[in-house]
Every structure is written in C-alpha cells, then in structure tokens.
C-alpha cells in the first residue's frame, strides 16, 4: 500500500508536466519504476542510464542528454543531480519508440 502513493504522485507529476507542451508537439512517454539507477557519464550533460527493476533483472539502458529533467533531487546542475541519483531507486520515463530518457522521478 505504501508504494501506491508514490506511483500516483509520479503519474500526476508526469501529467502536470505536459501542461507546457503545445498541441502541435505530441509527446508520448513510457515509464517504469526501477530498484536501482546507475548513471554513466560521457560528458557532464550526456551519457547512459542503466536501470534495474530487480537485483537479478537485466539492465534497461537509456541515453540521456541536457534535456533530461530530474525531479525531487538536489543539485544545481544536471551533472550534480545525476550524481545524487546514481545507485538509488526511482522512475525513469522515456520517449516512446526510443531509448532516450526524458525524466527521472526520485522518491
């Protein structure tokens, strides 16, 4: 029961975040809650996210760039935010039909 509330809040946050998107820019995202998110940087604003749904599950791999938005985590820059995400649980959303991460929600 305790894990239901964060999922509802994340769903609402995703819906609310679409408010700024105009009608001529349709965006569809998929989302999965992960037990652990590992961040591998190629630059300060780009790299790979390896996300695990369970300890024995294979990683789901995403690319990220400077457009990635991280919610509910401290950090002045994307690099600092992702350093604080590394190794923790959270929800990753990505653009449908791609492996490009769009958002990370931490709880």
C-alpha positions as CSV (number, residue, x, y, z in Angstrom):
1,X,0.0,0.0,0.0
2,X,2.9,2.4,0.8
3,X,4.2,2.1,-2.8
4,X,0.9,3.1,-4.3
5,X,1.0,6.7,-3.2
6,X,4.4,7.5,-4.8
7,X,3.2,5.9,-8.1
8,X,0.1,8.0,-8.1
9,X,2.1,11.2,-7.3
10,X,4.6,10.4,-10.1
11,X,1.7,9.8,-12.5
12,X,0.2,13.2,-11.6
13,X,3.6,14.9,-11.9
14,X,4.0,13.5,-15.4
15,X,0.5,14.6,-16.4
16,X,1.1,18.1,-15.0
17,X,4.5,18.4,-16.6
18,X,2.8,18.0,-20.0
19,X,0.8,21.2,-19.4
20,X,3.5,23.3,-21.1
21,X,3.6,21.2,-24.3
22,X,1.6,22.7,-27.2
23,X,-0.9,20.7,-29.2
24,X,1.4,20.6,-32.2
25,X,4.1,18.9,-30.2
26,X,2.6,15.5,-29.2
27,X,4.9,13.6,-26.8
28,X,4.3,10.1,-25.6
29,X,6.4,8.7,-22.8
30,X,6.6,5.3,-21.2
31,X,7.7,4.9,-17.6
32,X,9.0,2.1,-15.3
33,X,9.8,2.1,-11.6
34,X,13.4,0.8,-11.0
35,X,15.0,-0.5,-7.9
36,X,18.4,0.9,-8.9
37,X,19.5,3.5,-11.4
38,X,23.2,3.7,-12.4
39,X,24.5,6.7,-14.3
40,X,27.5,6.6,-16.7
41,X,28.6,10.0,-18.0
42,X,30.3,10.6,-21.4
43,X,30.1,14.4,-20.7
44,X,28.7,16.5,-17.9
45,X,25.3,16.5,-19.8
46,X,25.2,13.3,-21.7
47,X,25.7,9.6,-21.1
48,X,24.0,6.3,-20.4
49,X,21.5,5.3,-17.7
50,X,21.4,1.6,-16.7
51,X,18.2,0.9,-14.7
52,X,17.3,-2.3,-12.9
53,X,13.8,-3.4,-11.9
54,X,15.2,-6.0,-9.5
55,X,18.6,-7.3,-8.3
56,X,18.6,-10.2,-10.8
57,X,17.0,-8.3,-13.7
58,X,19.0,-7.2,-16.7
59,X,19.5,-3.5,-17.1
60,X,17.3,-1.4,-19.3
61,X,19.6,1.0,-21.0
62,X,18.7,4.6,-21.9
63,X,20.7,7.5,-23.4
64,X,20.4,11.0,-21.8
65,X,21.4,14.5,-22.8
66,X,21.0,18.0,-21.4
67,X,17.2,17.9,-22.0
68,X,16.8,15.2,-19.2
69,X,14.7,16.5,-16.3
70,X,15.3,15.2,-12.8
71,X,12.5,15.6,-10.2
72,X,12.8,15.6,-6.4
73,X,16.6,15.6,-6.1
74,X,19.2,18.1,-5.0
75,X,21.7,19.6,-7.3
76,X,22.4,22.9,-9.1
77,X,23.3,21.2,-12.4
78,X,22.2,18.1,-14.3
79,X,25.6,16.5,-13.5
80,X,25.1,17.1,-9.8
81,X,21.5,15.9,-9.8
82,X,22.5,12.7,-11.6
83,X,25.4,12.1,-9.2
84,X,22.7,12.1,-6.5
85,X,20.5,9.7,-8.4
86,X,23.3,7.2,-9.0
87,X,22.6,3.9,-7.2
88,X,19.1,4.8,-6.0
89,X,15.6,3.8,-6.8
90,X,13.3,5.9,-9.0
91,X,11.1,6.0,-12.0
92,X,12.5,6.7,-15.5
93,X,10.4,7.9,-18.4
94,X,11.5,7.8,-22.0
95,X,10.2,8.9,-25.3
96,X,8.1,6.0,-26.8
97,X,9.9,4.2,-29.6
98,X,13.3,5.4,-28.4
99,X,15.8,4.8,-25.6
100,X,16.1,8.5,-24.9
101,X,15.4,9.2,-21.2
102,X,13.1,12.2,-20.7
103,X,12.6,12.4,-16.9
104,X,13.7,10.8,-13.7
105,X,11.4,10.9,-10.6
106,X,13.0,10.2,-7.3
107,X,11.1,9.4,-4.0
